[in-house]
Amino acid sequence: MSRVHERPPHSEPFGRGKGLAPLYPCRYGARHRPLAQAHRLCFPEDPWDRTTLDALFRLSGYFLRLAENARAEPEAPPAGFCLARTAADEAEVITLGVLPQSRRMGLGLTLLADVCAQARALGARQLFLEVAEDNHSALALYRSGEFVVTARRPAYYDRGRRTPVDALVMERRIY
C-alpha cells in the first residue's frame, strides 16, 4: 500500500534525532488500517476500529495529522496521530495518541502545536478537547500545551472501566 502524504512547508522534525520523521497531513484512506492499529496500541481499553474511523471521516470538517516513524515499514502504525475537527470558529481534538515506544520525545506536544496551527488556518479561534481525569500524563501534556480546564462531564468514560471516570473539558485560545 502506498502512503499518501502532503507535506506542508511548516513541518518540522521532532524527537531530537531519535529516528522520527516530520508530521504530515494525511488523506485518511491511505492510512486507515495502520491508524486503527495505532489507536488500539494507544487506547487498549477502548480502541476504535476501522469502521468507527471510517464513519468519522465521512463527516465534514475532520482532519488528520500523522507522525511517521522514519524506520517503520509502510504498513506499520504511525508513531503518533491526532484527529481533529473544525466547525465555525471552534476546533476539537477528537483523539490524540502516541505509541508507547515513541513517548517522552516531545511528539504529543508537537502534534498539539501542529493541530493548533491547522485549526487556526481553518478559522478556529479556540480548540477544545476532553480527557479522563485519571489520565495524568495526558493532563500534563495538555497543560504544557496551554490548555485549561473549563468544565467537567461526570461519568463520561465508562467503556473498559469498573467505575466510570469524569471527563475534563479543556480549552486553548488559538487566535
DODRENMAR-984755 format. One line per 3 residues: number of its first residue (from 1); their letters; for each residue x negated, y, z of C-alpha. Coordinates in nm, 3 decimals. Layout:
NUM> a> X:Y:Z  ...;
This chain:
1> msr> 0.000:0.000:0.000  -0.142:0.338:-0.089  -0.144:0.625:0.156;
4> vhe> 0.037:0.943:0.060  -0.129:1.244:0.220  -0.107:1.611:0.150;
7> rpp> -0.394:1.764:0.344  -0.325:2.120:0.447  -0.613:2.366:0.431;
10> hse> -0.595:2.426:0.808  -0.650:2.060:0.908  -0.936:2.021:1.147;
13> pfg> -1.109:1.710:1.277  -1.052:1.603:1.633  -1.218:1.355:1.862;
16> rgk> -1.560:1.517:1.883  -1.734:1.275:1.645  -1.563:0.957:1.759;
19> gla> -1.464:0.838:1.410  -1.125:1.004:1.394  -1.005:1.182:1.082;
22> ply> -0.815:1.510:1.045  -0.439:1.546:1.086  -0.218:1.520:0.782;
25> pcr> 0.143:1.583:0.699  0.286:1.267:0.552  0.587:1.167:0.350;
28> yga> 0.745:0.904:0.566  0.793:0.627:0.310  0.419:0.579:0.273;
31> rhr> 0.363:0.500:0.640  0.684:0.359:0.785  0.556:0.013:0.881;
34> pla> 0.235:0.139:1.046  0.431:0.417:1.220  0.673:0.165:1.372;
37> qah> 0.369:-0.037:1.488  0.214:0.274:1.642  0.538:0.362:1.822;
40> rlc> 0.557:0.009:1.963  0.197:0.032:2.087  0.257:0.373:2.247;
43> fpe> 0.603:0.300:2.391  0.626:-0.077:2.456  0.919:-0.027:2.697;
46> dpw> 1.135:0.137:2.426  0.982:0.107:2.077  1.150:0.250:1.769;
49> drt> 1.172:0.011:1.478  1.167:0.084:1.106  1.548:0.108:1.094;
52> tld> 1.551:0.379:1.361  1.271:0.572:1.193  1.438:0.539:0.851;
55> alf> 1.760:0.684:0.994  1.576:0.982:1.145  1.402:1.061:0.819;
58> rls> 1.731:1.079:0.635  1.824:1.379:0.849  1.748:1.734:0.747;
61> gyf> 1.457:1.928:0.897  1.237:1.641:1.015  0.861:1.640:0.957;
64> lrl> 0.583:1.401:1.050  0.220:1.468:1.137  -0.027:1.180:1.143;
67> aen> -0.379:1.142:1.272  -0.554:0.861:1.092  -0.834:0.662:1.244;
70> ara> -1.115:0.701:0.991  -1.238:0.347:1.048  -0.897:0.178:1.024;
73> epe> -0.765:-0.047:0.749  -0.499:0.105:0.519  -0.216:-0.085:0.692;
76> app> -0.339:-0.002:1.043  -0.121:0.221:1.256  -0.224:0.586:1.278;
79> agf> -0.433:0.691:1.578  -0.163:0.941:1.667  0.163:1.080:1.538;
82> cla> 0.418:1.348:1.606  0.768:1.354:1.465  0.945:1.687:1.498;
85> rta> 1.238:1.873:1.351  1.342:2.230:1.292  1.686:2.388:1.298;
88> ade> 1.735:2.762:1.258  1.474:2.930:1.479  1.410:2.629:1.704;
91> aev> 1.198:2.318:1.675  1.191:1.999:1.877  0.929:1.731:1.928;
94> itl> 1.119:1.406:1.879  0.832:1.173:1.963  0.458:1.211:2.006;
97> gvl> 0.222:0.921:2.063  -0.148:0.844:2.068  -0.271:0.485:2.054;
100> pqs> -0.431:0.374:2.383  -0.779:0.341:2.229  -0.756:0.697:2.088;
103> rrm> -0.651:0.870:2.411  -0.860:1.115:2.612  -1.021:1.265:2.300;
106> glg> -0.800:1.572:2.255  -0.576:1.416:1.993  -0.247:1.477:2.175;
109> ltl> -0.323:1.846:2.219  -0.440:1.869:1.858  -0.113:1.713:1.739;
112> lad> 0.085:1.958:1.955  -0.104:2.257:1.817  -0.054:2.132:1.462;
115> vca> 0.320:2.082:1.514  0.348:2.429:1.670  0.179:2.581:1.363;
118> qar> 0.403:2.385:1.125  0.719:2.477:1.318  0.618:2.844:1.324;
121> alg> 0.556:2.832:0.946  0.909:2.692:0.908  1.055:2.985:1.104;
124> arq> 1.084:2.842:1.455  1.034:3.078:1.748  1.031:2.813:2.021;
127> lfl> 0.951:2.445:2.048  1.131:2.207:2.284  1.067:1.853:2.400;
130> eva> 1.189:1.608:2.660  0.963:1.394:2.875  1.026:1.140:3.151;
133> edn> 0.949:1.299:3.484  0.734:1.000:3.580  0.514:1.027:3.267;
136> hsa> 0.236:1.218:3.440  -0.017:1.204:3.158  0.237:1.344:2.909;
139> lal> 0.338:1.616:3.155  -0.027:1.716:3.195  -0.068:1.724:2.818;
142> yrs> 0.239:1.941:2.765  0.146:2.178:3.045  -0.202:2.217:2.897;
145> gef> -0.025:2.295:2.567  0.155:2.586:2.739  0.493:2.416:2.775;
148> vvt> 0.703:2.497:3.081  0.991:2.303:3.237  1.324:2.474:3.166;
151> arr> 1.582:2.206:3.254  1.640:1.853:3.381  1.857:1.576:3.233;
154> pay> 1.950:1.336:3.514  1.905:0.961:3.449  1.820:1.029:3.083;
157> ydr> 1.569:0.747:3.029  1.707:0.405:3.114  1.601:0.153:2.848;
160> grr> 1.346:-0.091:2.982  1.364:0.057:3.333  1.515:-0.073:3.653;
163> tpv> 1.615:0.272:3.767  1.693:0.550:3.519  1.448:0.840:3.520;
166> dal> 1.526:1.207:3.472  1.404:1.386:3.162  1.238:1.723:3.197;
169> vme> 1.315:1.964:2.914  1.008:2.168:2.832  0.972:2.473:2.608;
172> rri> 0.697:2.672:2.447  0.746:3.000:2.267  0.554:2.987:1.938;
175> y> 0.617:3.324:1.774;
